[in-house]
Amino acid sequence: MQRILFVLGIGLIAATGLQAQATGYRLTSNQIVVDGSQHWRNWNFPVGTLEIDEAGAITPFFLRRNTNATEDIIDFLRMHPPNKLDKEPEDITLIDAIRAGSNAPGVLNVLDGDMSTYWQPDPPDSEVELGTQWWFTVDLGRLVIAKRIVLKFVEEDAGDPFLQYDVLISDGEVPEKFVSSDEPGFTVVWRTLKPNKNERLLEISLGETQEAEAQELASQPLNAPPASSIAVARQEFAGTGVRLVQVVVRASDFVRGRAVVEDEYEALPAVEKGGIIFHKLQRDGRLTEVAQEDYNKLPPDQQGDVIHYRRERPRLAELEVWHEGDDAVLGTLARGGDVSASQGLPVGRTVDGNVQTYVDLIYSFDRQTIRSPEGHITYDLGSTYWLDTFRIAYGGQTIRGRSSFPSYRLDASDGAINADGTLKWTTVASREQPSTRKEYEGHDFELIKTRFFRLVYEHIIVPVGGHRGFPASVQLYGQGFQPEVQLQSDLIRLDGRRNLLSIEWDADTPPGTNVLIQTRTGNELGEVLHYFKSDGTEISKTEYNNPTLLDIFKGDIVAEEVEGDDWSGWSAPYEDMAGSSISSPSPRKFLKVQATILSEDPAISATLKSLKLNFAEPVAQGLMGEVTPFRVDSLGVERVFSLYVRPEFGSRDPGFDQMLLVTPPDMPLEFVGLYAGSDEDFSDAVDMASLQVADVEVVATAADSLRLAFAAVRPGGEVEVMRLDFKTTLFGMGAVLQAALQNSAAGGDAWQRVDPGDALADVEGNTITLVGNVTRGDLLTEVEVRPRIFTPNGDGINDEAIFAFKVVRLSDDSPVEVAIYDLSGRAVQKLVEQRSISTGEYAIGWDGKDASGGQVPPGIYYVRLKLAADKGGVSTSKTEVLRMVSVAY
C-alpha cells in the first residue's frame, strides 16, 4: 500500500522527494514581512526570470547579447540532460560536460574565467600518436549560434601555448556514413601549420564572409591553414551552430620548450628542466648537434654552443565560445510555458537545444488531403521578453536531408487579446524561397515585447504531397530587462482569522516602470493529489492505478494544499507603496500576495526590495453589509439611505464601538440615526425609535465621511444587526460606499472593513454600492442664476452673480466652463473650474469684469454653461445650458 503524504502550503513538489514547507515570509504579532533573499526565493515565479541579490532586492532578468556560452553550461545540461548521461539533473556537474584523452579534471580550469588556472595534458605515451592523447571536448549543453571561439593561453612566465593544434566544432549531428553511431561529426575550424611559440591568443570567427575570414587569417602569421581546413558554412547571419568544441594538440617540443641561460636552468625545479643540447662548431661556422659524450671529446676550438631548455609547459587558460546571447526559448518548458503545433506532433523537441531531436512537419499536400492553408508551431515562452532575433536549425536523417519550409512568416504577441478572445499577433518577418535545403535560417527585426511567438508555414498543393520541414532547434534572442515578471507568495498562514489592515512595500520605480502589488484571501483550503512512480516521475492517476504498473514501481501519493472555493479573486493593484488599505475580504485565515514588475523600456527596470502587510485582531469574525435603496432614480437629489451591518462574532471577539462610512469626495454625508436590534426588530411594523442607539457621538471628520462613536457591541448581546441612516446625494452613475468598524480600546486605526453581503433578509441588493438608474441624459441640472440682476458697484450689495448648477453622471475630471457674451455675440469673460471628479454641486461667481479686468457696461448678457467632456454620443443639449444675466449700476 502506497503512502499518502501531505504537503502543507502551496509550493513546488520535487520529483525526487518532498520539499519542506516554503518560508517566503516572516510572521510577527501584527505583520507579515518579506525582506530577505531567502524569502523571495521561496516565492513562485517562472524559472530564470528574476535576479535576487543577497540584500533581498529583486529585479527582472536582463536578456543579454553576445555572451560566452561556456559560463552557463551546467544550467542547460540540467535543463535538458543528454540521453547518454544517466543522472538526475541535480546530480549533474560540470565534469559531465567534458570528455578528454588526458587530464579531464583539468579541463574544468579552462571554463572558470580565471587566467591563473589552466589545462595541461599529462605526459604522453611516446608510442601512441600525440593527437589521440592530448585532446578534450566540451559540451555546451545546448546548440548555440556561435560567432567566435577564443583560446587564451597562460602568460609567458606561467607556461607555453600549444605548439601545433586543431580546433574543431560540431552541432551534435551524426555524419551520414555513421548514422548508426552516436558519435557526432566534427569540422576543423582552425589548424596551425607552423610551430607556435609565441601566439597566446587565438580568435576564430565563425560563419563570416570569405573576405572577413581572409583578413583575419592574414593577421595570424603563424596560423595559415590550407583552404580545406576552414569548413564552416556561410550563413545569412554571422555565426554557425555549435554544440561541441574540441581541441586537439598535434605536436609538442616536449624537453625543448624554451631556451634559458645556464644559471636560470639550474634554478628550475627538476620537473621543469628540459634538455641540454650540445653543438659542434664546423669549419664553415655551422653548428651541428652532437651527443654530450662526443662533445666532451672535441677540442675546445670545435666545441660550439651548449643550449639549456626549460621543458615545454603546454597550458591553455581559457576557452570561450561567444554566441548570439541568452536564448529565450530554451527555458520555455521550465518556466511553465508550452509549445504546440497544428499537426499535433511533439514540437517540444525544438526547445531542447539538440539538433538531433527534430520534428517532421508536412507542408505539401495533394488536393484531396489538404485541410488548411497554413500550419504553425506556437511558443508560449512562459514569460515576456524584448526580442529582435530569430534563428532556427533544421535536422534530418543526414545533413543533406535537412530541410526548411518554402514559405513562412514569423508572428509575435505580447498576450493582448482581440475581441473574439484570440491573441493579437504582429508579423515581424516573412520569407518565400525556391530552395528548402538549409541547415540554418534567421531573421532580425525591430525589438518587440513578446510572450507568444509562432512560425506559420504555408501548406502548398502539389500533385504528390509529403514534402517536409525538419525544425530541430528554434532560438529567440533580444536584449533588455524583461518587460513583465510576475511572482506569487506561497500560502501565508495567519494563525487564525486576522483583520488585514494595510500593505506597504519598498521599491525603486524609475520613470516608465512600475511595481503592482495585489492580494487574495480565503478561509478554506482544498486538496490536489499528485501521483509518483518510485523513480520520482509524476504520472496521472489513471497511469498510477493501471494494473500494468506493478506496486514495486509505485511511489508516493502527495496531497498538495490549494486555495479553496471561498477564495477571492486578485484585488485591484494597490496604489500607495507607503501604505494602502487592504481591499481583499477580511478577516481571513489565509493570504497570498502577488507582485508584478513592469517596464516599458528595455534599458531600465524597477526593483522590489521588501514588503510588509499589517494586520490586527478582528472585532468580529466577519462584518456583512448592504445599503438600501441601492438603485437611485434621480441624480443630484439629496435623499436618505440605510446601511445595514451584521457582525458575525466569535466568543473571544472584542466587539466594536465605532463606525466609519466613507463616500466619494463629491458626496457630503449627514447623519440621520443609528439603530440596533435583532432580525425581527427590523420588520416593517417596528417603531424605529425603540431601536435607536442612545448617546451616539458624531466625531468630526471630512465632509465625505461619517464617524460615529457609541456604546460597545460585543458577542453574546442582543444586537444582531445595526442600521445607519444617512443623507447624501448621488451625482454619478454609481458610488462605492466604504464602511468599517473598530474597537477604540485597541488604539490606532485598526478599522475592520464591512464586506457586501446579505445583512438582512428583507433588504434587496446584498451590496454597498449605489447605482444610478436614470433615463434622462442631462449632465447639467438645477441651473440657477442668483440674482438675475446684479450691481457690481462695490457697495457690498449684489456685487456678484452666482451661476449655480449640478453636474451628474460623469466620473472623470472634465472642466466646467462659464462663457459670458454681450448681445452682439462678443465674448466678454470666460470662467473655468476643474475638479478631480467632475460630478457635484457648483457655484461659480462673476464680478462683472471682462477678460482684461475692466468693468462691463450695464445691459443684458448671455451666459453659456458648458461641460467640456468627451460626449461619447451625448448631444450638445445635454452638456450645454444657456441663461441670461443683467448688469445694472
Residue pairs with C-beta under 8 A, 6 or more apart in sequence:
2 551
2 554
2 555
2 556
2 557
3 556
3 557
4 529
4 556
4 557
4 558
4 559
5 18
5 556
5 557
5 558
5 559
6 558
6 559
6 561
7 13
7 18
7 19
7 21
7 558
7 559
7 560
7 561
8 21
8 561
9 21
9 22
9 490
9 491
9 493
9 561
10 44
10 490
10 491
10 560
10 561
10 562
10 563
10 592
11 19
11 21
11 22
11 42
11 44
11 490
11 491
12 19
12 44
13 19
13 530
13 538
13 558
13 560
14 536
15 532
15 536
15 537
15 538
16 88
16 90
16 536
17 536
18 556
18 558
21 490
22 42
22 490
23 38
23 39
23 42
23 490
24 34
24 39
24 40
24 42
24 43
24 489
24 490
24 492
25 32
25 33
25 34
25 39
25 489
25 490
25 492
26 32
26 33
26 34
26 35
26 39
27 33
27 492
27 493
27 494
27 495
30 614
30 615
30 616
31 612
31 613
31 614
31 615
32 492
32 494
32 591
32 593
32 612
32 613
32 615
33 610
33 611
33 612
34 40
34 489
34 593
34 610
34 611
34 612
35 56
35 609
35 610
35 611
35 612
36 56
37 52
37 53
37 54
37 55
37 56
39 56
40 50
40 52
40 56
40 58
40 487
41 52
42 490
43 487
43 488
43 489
43 490
44 487
44 488
44 489
44 490
45 485
45 486
45 487
45 488
46 335
46 336
46 337
46 382
46 383
46 485
47 331
47 334
47 335
48 61
48 331
48 334
48 335
49 60
49 61
49 335
49 383
49 482
49 485
50 58
50 59
50 60
50 61
50 485
50 487
51 58
51 59
51 60
51 61
51 62
52 58
53 59
55 609
56 609
56 610
57 607
57 608
57 609
58 487
58 597
58 607
58 608
58 609
59 481
59 597
59 605
59 606
59 607
59 608
60 481
60 482
60 483
60 484
60 485
60 597
60 599
60 605
60 606
61 481
61 482
61 485
62 480
62 481
62 482
62 605
63 325
63 326
63 328
63 385
63 386
63 477
63 478
63 479
63 480
63 481
63 482
64 325
64 326
64 479
65 324
65 325
65 326
65 477
65 478
65 479
66 147
66 322
66 323
66 324
66 325
67 322
67 323
67 325
67 326
68 320
68 321
68 322
68 323
69 140
69 144
69 146
69 242
69 321
69 322
69 323
70 111
70 138
70 140
70 319
70 320
70 321
71 111
71 113
72 141
73 94
73 97
73 111
73 138
73 139
73 140
73 141
74 92
74 93
74 94
74 97
74 141
75 141
76 140
76 141
76 142
76 330
76 353
77 85
77 92
77 96
77 97
77 139
77 141
78 89
78 90
78 92
79 89
79 141
79 330
79 331
79 334
80 141
80 142
80 330
80 352
80 353
80 354
81 87
81 89
81 92
82 139
82 354
84 182
85 92
85 96
87 96
88 536
94 108
94 111
95 104
95 105
95 108
97 138
97 139
97 140
97 141
98 104
98 107
98 108
98 136
98 137
98 138
98 139
99 136
99 137
99 139
100 106
100 107
100 135
100 136
100 137
101 121
101 132
101 133
101 134
101 135
101 136
102 121
102 122
102 124
102 133
102 134
102 135
102 136
103 119
103 120
103 121
103 122
104 136
106 118
106 119
106 120
106 121
107 119
107 136
107 138
109 117
109 118
109 119
109 317
110 118
110 119
110 138
110 316
110 317
110 318
110 319
111 138
111 318
111 319
113 318
114 317
114 318
115 152
115 154
115 155
115 317
115 318
116 154
116 158
116 317
117 317
118 154
118 158
118 159
118 315
118 316
118 317
119 136
119 315
119 316
120 159
120 313
120 314
120 315
120 316
121 133
121 134
121 249
121 314
124 130
124 133
124 134
124 252
125 133
130 249
130 250
130 251
130 252
131 166
131 248
131 249
131 250
134 248
134 249
134 252
134 314
135 246
135 247
135 248
135 249
136 246
136 247
137 244
137 245
137 246
138 244
138 245
138 246
138 319
139 243
139 244
140 242
140 243
140 244
140 245
140 321
141 353
142 243
142 327
142 330
142 352
142 353
142 354
142 473
143 171
143 172
143 241
143 242
143 243
143 353
143 354
143 355
143 393
143 472
143 473
143 475
144 241
144 242
144 243
144 321
144 323
144 324
144 327
144 353
145 237
145 239
145 240
145 241
145 242
145 323
145 324
145 391
145 440
145 442
145 475
146 169
146 206
146 239
146 240
146 241
146 242
146 321
146 322
146 323
147 205
147 206
147 207
147 238
147 239
147 322
147 323
147 324
148 203
148 204
148 205
148 206
148 320
148 321
148 322
149 167
149 169
149 189
149 190
149 203
149 204
149 206
149 242
149 245
149 319
149 320
149 321
149 322
150 201
150 202
150 203
150 204
150 318
150 319
150 320
150 321
150 322
151 167
151 201
151 202
151 247
151 316
151 318
151 319
151 320
152 200
152 201
152 316
152 317
152 318
152 319
152 320
153 159
153 160
153 161
153 162
153 200
153 201
153 315
153 316
153 317
154 200
154 315
154 316
154 317
155 200
156 200
158 313
158 315
159 313
159 314
159 315
160 197
160 257
160 258
160 312
160 313
160 314
160 315
161 196
161 197
161 198
161 199
161 200
161 314
161 316
162 192
162 196
162 247
162 249
162 252
162 314
162 316
163 192
163 195
163 196
163 197
163 249
163 251
163 252
163 253
163 312
163 314
164 192
164 193
164 194
164 195
164 196
164 249
164 250
164 251
165 191
165 192
165 196
165 247
165 248
165 249
165 250
165 251
166 188
166 190
166 191
166 192
166 246
166 247
166 248
166 250
167 188
167 189
167 190
167 191
167 202
167 204
167 245
167 246
167 247
168 186
168 187
168 188
168 189
168 245
168 246
168 247
168 248
169 186
169 187
169 189
169 206
169 232
169 240
169 242
169 244
169 245
169 246
170 184
170 185
170 186
170 187
170 242
170 243
170 244
170 246
171 184
171 240
171 241
171 242
171 243
171 244
171 355
171 393
171 439
172 184
172 243
172 244
172 354
172 355
172 356
173 184
173 185
173 355
173 356
173 395
173 399
174 181
174 182
174 183
174 184
174 185
174 356
175 184
175 185
175 399
176 398
176 399
176 400
178 185
179 397
179 398
184 243
184 244
186 244
186 246
187 231
187 232
188 225
188 229
188 230
188 231
189 204
189 206
189 230
189 231
189 232
190 202
190 204
190 223
190 225
190 229
190 230
191 223
191 225
191 226
191 229
192 222
192 223
192 225
193 223
193 224
193 225
193 226
194 222
194 223
194 224
195 222
195 251
195 253
196 222
196 223
197 258
198 222
199 220
199 222
199 223
202 220
202 223
203 216
205 212
205 213
205 216
205 238
206 232
206 238
206 239
206 240
206 242
207 232
207 233
207 234
207 235
207 237
207 238
207 239
207 240
208 216
208 234
208 238
209 234
210 234
213 230
217 223
217 224
217 225
232 240
233 240
233 439
233 440
235 440
235 442
236 441
236 442
237 391
237 440
237 442
237 444
239 323
239 324
240 440
241 355
241 393
241 439
241 440
241 473
242 321
242 323
243 353
243 354
243 355
245 319
245 321
247 316
247 319
249 314
252 312
252 314
253 312
254 274
254 311
254 312
255 274
255 275
255 309
255 311
255 312
256 274
256 275
256 277
256 309
256 312
257 274
257 309
257 310
257 311
257 312
257 313
258 309
258 310
258 312
259 307
259 308
259 309
259 310
260 268
260 308
260 309
260 310
261 308
262 306
262 308
264 308
265 273
265 276
265 308
265 309
265 310
268 310
271 311
272 310
272 311
272 313
273 310
273 311
274 308
274 309
274 310
274 311
274 312
275 309
276 292
276 306
276 307
276 308
276 309
277 289
277 306
277 307
277 309
278 289
278 290
278 291
278 292
278 294
278 295
278 303
278 304
278 306
279 287
279 288
279 289
279 290
279 295
279 304
279 305
279 306
279 307
280 287
280 288
280 289
280 290
280 294
280 295
280 298
280 302
280 303
280 304
281 287
281 301
281 302
281 303
281 304
282 288
287 304
287 305
288 304
290 298
295 303
295 306
324 389
324 391
324 475
324 477
325 477
325 478
325 479
326 477
327 353
327 475
327 476
327 477
328 381
328 385
328 387
328 450
328 476
328 477
328 478
329 350
329 351
329 379
329 381
329 474
329 475
329 476
330 351
330 352
330 353
330 475
331 382
332 338
332 339
332 351
332 379
332 380
332 381
332 382
333 339
333 348
333 351
333 382
334 382
335 381
335 382
335 383
336 382
337 379
337 380
337 381
337 382
337 383
338 379
338 380
338 382
339 347
339 348
339 350
339 351
339 377
339 378
339 379
339 380
340 347
340 377
340 378
341 347
341 359
341 361
341 375
341 376
341 377
341 378
342 372
342 374
342 375
342 376
343 361
343 362
343 375
345 359
345 360
345 361
346 359
347 359
347 377
347 471
349 357
349 358
349 359
349 472
350 358
350 359
350 377
350 471
350 472
350 473
350 474
351 379
351 473
351 474
352 473
353 473
354 472
354 473
355 393
355 395
355 472
355 473
356 395
356 472
357 395
357 472
358 394
358 395
358 396
358 470
358 471
358 472
359 377
359 470
359 471
359 472
360 468
360 470
361 375
361 377
361 405
361 457
361 468
361 469
361 470
361 471
362 375
362 465
362 466
362 467
362 468
363 375
363 405
363 406
363 457
363 458
363 459
363 460
363 467
363 468
363 469
364 459
364 460
364 461
364 462
364 465
364 466
364 467
365 371
365 459
365 460
365 461
365 462
365 465
366 461
366 462
366 463
366 464
366 465
367 461
369 465
370 459
370 461
370 465
371 459
372 459
373 458
373 459
374 456
374 457
374 458
374 459
375 456
375 457
375 459
376 454
376 455
376 456
376 457
377 454
377 455
377 471
377 474
378 452
378 453
378 454
379 452
379 453
379 454
379 474
379 476
380 451
380 452
381 450
381 451
381 452
381 453
381 476
383 451
383 482
383 484
383 485
384 414
384 415
384 449
384 450
384 451
384 482
384 483
384 484
384 485
385 449
385 450
385 451
385 476
385 478
385 482
385 483
386 447
386 448
386 449
386 450
386 478
386 479
386 480
386 481
386 482
386 483
386 602
387 412
387 447
387 448
387 450
387 453
387 476
387 477
387 478
388 444
388 445
388 446
388 447
388 448
388 477
388 478
388 479
389 442
389 443
389 444
389 445
389 476
389 477
389 478
390 410
390 428
390 429
390 442
390 443
390 444
390 445
390 474
390 475
390 476
391 440
391 441
391 442
391 474
391 475
391 476
391 477
392 404
392 440
392 441
392 442
392 455
392 471
392 473
392 474
392 475
393 439
393 440
393 471
393 472
393 473
393 475
394 402
394 403
394 404
394 438
394 439
394 440
394 441
394 469
394 470
394 471
394 472
395 402
395 470
395 471
395 472
395 473
396 402
396 403
396 470
399 439
400 437
401 470
402 437
402 438
402 439
402 470
403 436
403 437
403 438
403 467
403 468
403 469
403 470
404 433
404 436
404 437
404 438
404 441
404 469
405 436
405 455
405 457
405 458
405 469
406 432
406 433
406 434
406 436
406 458
406 460
407 431
407 432
407 433
407 457
407 458
407 460
408 430
408 431
408 455
408 456
408 457
408 458
409 427
409 429
409 430
409 431
409 455
409 456
410 427
410 428
410 429
410 430
410 443
410 445
410 453
410 454
410 455
410 456
411 425
411 426
411 427
411 428
411 453
411 454
411 456
412 425
412 426
412 428
412 448
412 450
412 452
412 453
413 423
413 424
413 425
413 426
413 450
413 451
413 452
413 453
414 424
414 448
414 449
414 450
414 451
414 452
414 483
415 423
415 451
415 452
416 423
416 424
417 423
417 424
418 424
423 452
425 452
425 454
426 448
428 443
428 445
428 446
428 448
429 443
429 445
431 441
431 443
436 467
436 469
447 478
447 479
447 480
447 602
449 483
450 476
450 478
451 484
453 476
455 471
455 474
457 469
460 467
478 602
479 602
480 601
480 602
480 603
481 599
481 602
481 603
481 604
481 605
482 599
482 605
483 598
483 599
483 600
483 602
484 596
484 597
484 598
484 599
485 596
485 597
486 594
486 595
486 596
486 597
487 594
487 595
488 592
488 593
488 594
488 595
489 591
489 592
489 593
489 594
490 592
491 525
491 561
491 590
491 592
492 590
492 591
492 592
492 593
493 589
493 590
494 588
494 589
494 590
494 591
494 615
496 589
497 523
497 587
497 588
497 589
497 618
497 621
497 650
498 586
498 587
498 588
498 589
498 615
498 616
498 617
498 618
499 586
499 587
499 615
499 616
499 617
499 618
499 619
499 750
499 752
500 519
500 521
500 582
500 584
500 586
500 587
500 588
500 591
500 613
500 614
500 615
501 581
501 582
501 614
501 615
501 616
501 750
501 751
502 579
502 580
502 581
502 582
502 613
502 614
503 517
503 519
503 574
503 579
503 580
503 582
503 593
503 611
503 612
503 613
503 614
504 577
504 578
504 579
504 580
504 611
504 612
504 613
504 614
505 515
505 517
505 577
505 595
505 608
505 609
505 610
505 611
505 612
506 577
506 608
506 609
506 610
506 611
507 515
507 577
507 606
507 607
507 608
507 609
508 606
508 607
508 609
509 515
509 606
510 604
510 605
510 606
511 604
512 599
512 600
512 601
512 604
513 597
513 598
513 599
513 600
513 601
513 604
513 605
513 606
514 597
514 598
514 599
514 606
515 577
515 595
515 596
515 597
515 598
515 606
515 608
516 573
516 574
516 595
516 596
516 598
517 573
517 574
517 577
517 580
517 593
517 594
517 595
517 611
518 570
518 571
518 572
518 573
518 574
518 593
518 594
518 595
518 596
519 570
519 571
519 574
519 582
519 583
519 584
519 591
519 592
519 593
519 594
519 613
520 563
520 567
520 568
520 569
520 570
520 571
520 584
520 591
520 592
520 594
521 567
521 568
521 584
521 585
521 586
521 588
521 590
521 591
521 592
522 563
522 564
522 566
522 567
522 568
522 585
522 588
522 589
522 590
523 564
523 566
523 588
523 589
523 590
524 564
524 565
524 566
524 567
525 561
525 562
525 563
525 564
525 590
526 561
526 562
526 563
526 564
526 565
527 559
527 560
527 561
527 562
528 559
528 560
528 562
529 541
529 557
529 558
529 559
529 560
530 538
530 557
530 558
530 559
530 560
531 538
531 539
531 540
531 541
531 543
531 544
531 555
531 557
531 558
532 538
532 539
532 555
532 556
532 557
532 558
533 539
533 549
533 553
533 554
533 555
534 552
534 553
534 554
534 555
535 553
535 555
536 555
543 549
544 554
544 557
563 590
563 592
567 590
568 584
568 585
570 594
571 582
571 583
571 584
572 583
573 596
574 580
574 583
581 753
582 613
582 753
584 591
585 755
586 618
586 752
586 753
586 755
587 618
587 621
587 622
587 752
591 613
593 611
593 613
595 608
595 611
597 605
597 606
597 608
598 606
599 605
599 606
616 746
616 748
616 750
617 654
617 746
618 653
618 752
619 647
619 653
619 654
619 655
619 656
619 741
619 742
619 743
619 752
620 647
620 648
620 649
620 650
620 653
620 655
620 656
620 715
620 741
620 752
621 648
621 649
621 650
621 653
622 647
622 648
622 755
623 645
623 646
623 647
623 648
623 739
623 741
623 752
623 753
623 754
623 755
624 645
624 646
624 648
624 754
624 755
624 756
624 757
624 758
624 759
625 643
625 644
625 645
625 646
625 739
625 754
625 755
625 756
625 757
625 759
625 768
626 643
626 644
626 756
626 757
626 758
626 759
626 760
626 763
626 765
626 766
626 767
626 768
627 641
627 642
627 643
627 644
627 737
627 765
627 767
627 768
627 769
627 770
628 641
628 642
628 644
628 763
628 764
628 765
629 641
630 764
630 765
630 767
630 769
630 770
630 771
631 771
631 773
632 639
632 730
632 770
632 771
632 772
632 773
632 774
633 773
633 774
634 774
635 730
635 731
635 732
635 733
635 772
635 774
635 781
635 808
635 809
636 729
636 730
636 731
636 781
636 782
636 806
636 808
636 841
637 729
638 727
638 728
638 729
639 727
639 728
639 729
640 672
640 725
640 726
640 727
641 725
641 726
641 727
641 728
641 770
642 723
642 724
642 725
643 661
643 723
643 724
643 725
643 726
643 737
643 739
643 768
644 682
644 721
644 722
644 723
644 759
644 760
644 763
645 659
645 721
645 722
645 723
645 724
645 739
645 741
645 754
645 759
646 720
646 721
646 722
646 757
646 759
646 760
647 655
647 656
647 713
647 719
647 722
647 741
649 655
649 714
649 715
649 716
650 715
651 715
651 716
652 715
653 714
653 715
654 714
654 743
654 745
654 746
655 712
655 713
655 714
655 715
655 717
655 743
656 712
656 713
656 741
656 742
656 743
656 752
657 709
657 710
657 711
657 712
657 713
657 742
657 743
657 744
657 745
658 699
658 707
658 708
658 709
658 710
658 741
658 742
658 743
658 744
659 674
659 707
659 708
659 710
659 722
659 724
659 739
659 740
659 741
660 705
660 706
660 707
660 708
660 738
660 739
660 740
660 741
660 742
660 751
661 669
661 705
661 706
661 707
661 724
661 726
661 737
661 738
661 739
662 704
662 705
662 706
662 737
662 738
662 739
663 669
663 704
663 705
663 728
663 735
663 737
663 738
664 704
664 732
664 735
664 736
664 837
665 704
665 836
665 837
666 704
666 731
666 732
666 835
666 837
666 839
666 840
667 704
667 728
667 729
667 730
667 731
667 735
667 840
668 703
668 704
668 728
668 729
669 703
669 704
669 705
669 706
669 726
669 727
669 728
670 706
670 726
670 727
670 728
671 696
671 698
671 706
671 708
671 726
672 725
672 726
672 727
673 688
673 692
673 724
673 725
674 692
674 693
674 696
674 708
674 710
674 722
674 723
674 724
674 725
675 682
675 688
675 691
675 692
675 693
675 722
675 723
675 724
675 725
676 691
676 693
676 713
676 719
676 721
676 722
676 723
677 686
677 691
677 718
677 719
677 720
677 721
678 718
678 719
678 720
678 721
679 720
679 721
679 760
679 761
681 690
681 691
681 721
682 691
682 721
682 723
682 760
682 762
683 762
684 762
691 723
693 710
693 711
693 722
694 711
695 710
695 711
696 708
696 709
696 710
697 708
697 709
697 710
698 706
698 707
698 708
699 707
699 708
699 709
700 707
701 707
706 724
706 726
708 724
709 744
712 743
713 719
713 722
721 759
721 760
724 739
729 841
730 770
730 772
731 806
731 807
731 808
731 809
731 839
731 840
732 772
732 808
732 809
732 810
732 811
732 837
732 839
733 771
733 772
733 774
733 809
733 811
734 769
734 770
734 771
734 772
734 811
735 769
735 770
736 768
736 769
737 768
737 769
737 770
738 753
738 768
739 753
739 754
739 768
740 751
740 752
740 753
740 754
741 751
741 752
741 754
742 749
742 750
742 751
742 752
743 750
754 768
756 766
756 767
756 768
756 769
757 766
758 766
772 808
772 809
774 809
777 809
777 874
777 875
777 878
778 808
778 878
779 807
779 808
779 809
779 810
779 867
779 869
779 874
779 878
779 879
780 805
780 806
780 807
780 865
780 867
780 878
780 879
780 880
780 881
781 805
781 806
781 808
782 804
782 805
782 806
783 803
783 804
783 805
783 865
783 881
783 883
784 802
784 803
784 804
784 805
785 801
785 802
785 803
785 804
785 863
785 883
785 884
785 885
786 801
786 802
786 804
787 798
787 801
788 884
788 885
788 886
789 798
789 885
789 886
789 887
789 888
790 798
790 799
790 800
790 801
790 848
790 885
790 886
790 887
790 888
791 797
791 798
791 799
791 887
791 888
791 889
792 799
792 800
792 847
792 848
792 849
792 855
792 887
792 889
793 799
793 889
799 847
799 848
800 845
800 846
800 847
800 848
801 845
801 846
801 848
801 885
802 843
802 844
802 845
803 818
803 842
803 843
803 844
803 845
803 846
803 863
803 865
803 883
804 841
804 842
804 843
805 841
805 842
805 865
805 881
806 840
806 841
806 842
807 816
807 838
807 839
807 840
807 842
807 867
808 839
809 839
810 837
810 838
810 839
810 867
810 869
811 837
811 838
811 839
812 837
812 838
812 869
812 870
813 834
813 835
813 836
813 837
813 838
814 834
814 838
814 867
814 868
814 869
814 870
815 832
815 833
815 834
815 838
815 868
816 832
816 833
816 834
816 838
816 842
816 844
816 865
816 866
816 867
816 868
817 830
817 831
817 832
817 864
817 865
817 866
817 867
817 868
818 830
818 831
818 832
818 844
818 846
818 863
818 864
818 865
818 866
819 827
819 829
819 830
819 831
819 863
819 864
819 866
820 827
820 828
820 829
820 830
820 831
820 846
820 861
820 862
820 863
820 864
820 885
821 827
821 828
821 861
821 862
821 863
821 864
822 828
822 856
822 859
822 861
822 862
823 859
823 860
823 861
823 862
827 851
828 850
828 851
828 856
828 861
829 846
829 849
829 850
829 851
829 856
830 851
831 844
831 846
833 842
833 844
838 867
838 869
846 885
848 855
848 856
848 887
849 855
849 856
850 856
856 887
857 887
858 886
858 887
858 888
858 889
859 886
859 887
860 884
860 885
860 886
861 884
861 885
861 886
861 887
862 882
862 883
862 884
863 882
863 883
863 884
863 885
864 880
864 881
864 882
865 880
865 881
865 882
865 883
866 879
866 880
867 879
867 880
869 879
871 878
871 879
